[in-house]
């Protein structure tokens, strides 16, 4: 029997973006002079040529059904010259050539349920992951957890009332696909994996799994006469690194997989060098469908930051000024021994000075 | 829809509230597709039990070894039959976006038509690696969906131990802070590594990311094995009209507290106009009839803060290019790593310049492929062997811009010191 004729892929790679650029962006490519923001959610760029372009930014749910995408296309065709782009935080941007078009475009977006904002010193959309919808190792959901939180933060998205921009992320496991952020919400497992010894030999490449463990807590073992793996539970840090290469080592636990909250991550080089985020809260339950305990901690941190930070201080700049003791005092978060680093390079995180704020 | 919806009391609670609801979108798809009816059923089960129900597998398209994320349901009854049979397979196609994620409505509508026909109708703009994620196809649907997407001029991205899909910022297309042509660099580099994207054979993933300035909107420094971040070598440019306009609006307190005092290296000073001292490495600009700013550009670290605050009044210089950093990644398994500098500055204006960037990428990837352990990222490999060995291998000389400080311990064999000094002196004489 002959094989069916398969189409050979055209290895075209990344497409040329010029075919999708707004004509004004092509005309002024590399020749922009400055920008300002006439109102939250709107950017106004001015070229050295004198051309101007207005950009209206709106929030989306990122995981969009085709009908939502078509609705956004309808809006773009009717009000916005048919060109859009997406930001790294899944906001959609519409570029228009005259200020007259901004008002009706905003009205239409808001009427159709797409909040306009996310610019400047706002809380922008939350970078997130796949979660229960699609991931093979998720401790929680992503899109819906983000929806729940953005429902509560939408006023901060629509306005620019924060000291500086606030980038947030959520991640369904410690791999942290959501990334560094001013505030990050990440699953933190608290119990070692539960091993299904009947399956390990057939499913897992055991040396690979042993090598994957950051603390060398996994070793090959015969269990009930079958080759399997065992975990030294005293050494185990419950990171979940063994679970992707060995699904019978179930790390997710409806009860004991909790959330931790991290603050002060920053990618930008502006002012201080880029910073990693630090864990400041943990033990928060994984409580769908709206995760109210997570929202409570996040909103508390945001409230204190908004009231206390000075203009242009990102979360990390603010904490650098006030110090960690006052961060924990002001946010009323408990500073426990688990927040003191003992991983590689931990001494760099200790206070090797008498610089203490009283 | 032929199939009745499962009750979804938990998901239903995510239809209210001001933020766009992804559940409402799924329910709209479920009106036409039993596939999505069952997907909602399984998702509701996850909400109830707080467990995930997908496992991986092997699904791909003809000729490629990656780019599809296979998902098979593990929500099964006692007889091992899927509880939600219509959604028993839910694979994702990762598709590389155009640089800067620009689209027109015509191309977006074509994508929706393809995915309505061959898939679930759910598309994510974009995944964390930058891919357009066409989420939810059966094993049968994957190839025809890919064929149609490929005919549009789009191609699959990376998955597994491969060069991955890349991202670049809005860049020169709509940003005055752009320091190189991000889109062309992005496309040139990535399209030079398509074999390593489509046929995974590296020790682990390798990511490039492209940000046009040190604001690093693509988060490249902590997410990319090789980060290309725009910068400039000459003086900050100034525009007196815009500087005066800014000052008239914001006043002296903001100028002092938000601009001058926030410069990390104290390179900016506020002076009375008569005291400004222009010079080869100095930028000066009047903000009023009495005061002006003076910036010593040798002290400036190109952090972007003053330029962000006074956009247009202050701007990146004209001698632009990029800094290349290598080794960024998140925790697993040795702890978080930022990318660190391996090339303090390179021009990225001509095809020749970009060819050098591709060549550097190739050298790093070749060395990574030869020397990294399985599942070890570039940054972890460098941590294990030392940056000096890494630089030696890819033929780059050390530079003080690569370190925060020289070493603080004496534990190093130094018998080669005199030869190294002689080499540096010889280079100086040539230059």
Interface residues (C-beta under 8 A of the other chain):
Chain A: X6 X7 X8 X9 X10 X11 X12 X13 X14 X15 X16 X17 X18 X19 X20 X21 X22 X25 X26 X29 X30 X32 X33 X34 X35 X36 X45 X46 X53 X55 X59 X60 X61 X62 X63 X64 X65 X66 X67 X68 X69 X70 X72 X73 X76 X77 X82 X83 X84 X85 X86 X87 X88 X90 X92 X95 X113 X114 X115 X127 X128 X129 X130 X131 X132 X133 X134 X135 X136 X137 X138 X139 X140 X141 X143 X144 X147 X148 X150 X151 X154 X174 X175 X176 X177 X178 X179 X180 X208 X211 X212 X214 X239 X241 X247 X252 X254 X257 X265 X267 X268 X269 X270 X271 X272 X274 X276 X286 X288 X289 X290 X310 X311 X312 X343 X344 X345
Chain B: X10 X11 X13 X14 X16 X17 X18 X19 X20 X21 X22 X23 X25 X26 X28 X29 X43 X46 X47 X49 X50 X51 X52 X53 X54 X55 X56 X61 X62 X63 X64 X69 X71 X90 X92 X96 X97 X98 X99 X100 X101 X102 X103 X104 X105 X106 X107 X108 X109 X111 X112 X113 X115 X116 X121 X122 X123 X124 X125 X126 X127 X128 X135 X136 X143 X146 X147 X150 X153 X154 X155 X156 X166 X167 X169 X170 X172 X173 X174 X175 X176 X178 X181 X183 X186 X187 X190 X191 X194 X197 X198 X214 X215 X216 X217 X218 X219 X220 X221 X222 X223 X229 X239 X242 X254 X257 X258 X262 X264 X301 X302 X303 X304 X305 X308 X309 X311 X312 X313 X315 X330 X331 X332 X333 X334 X335 X336 X338 X373 X374 X375
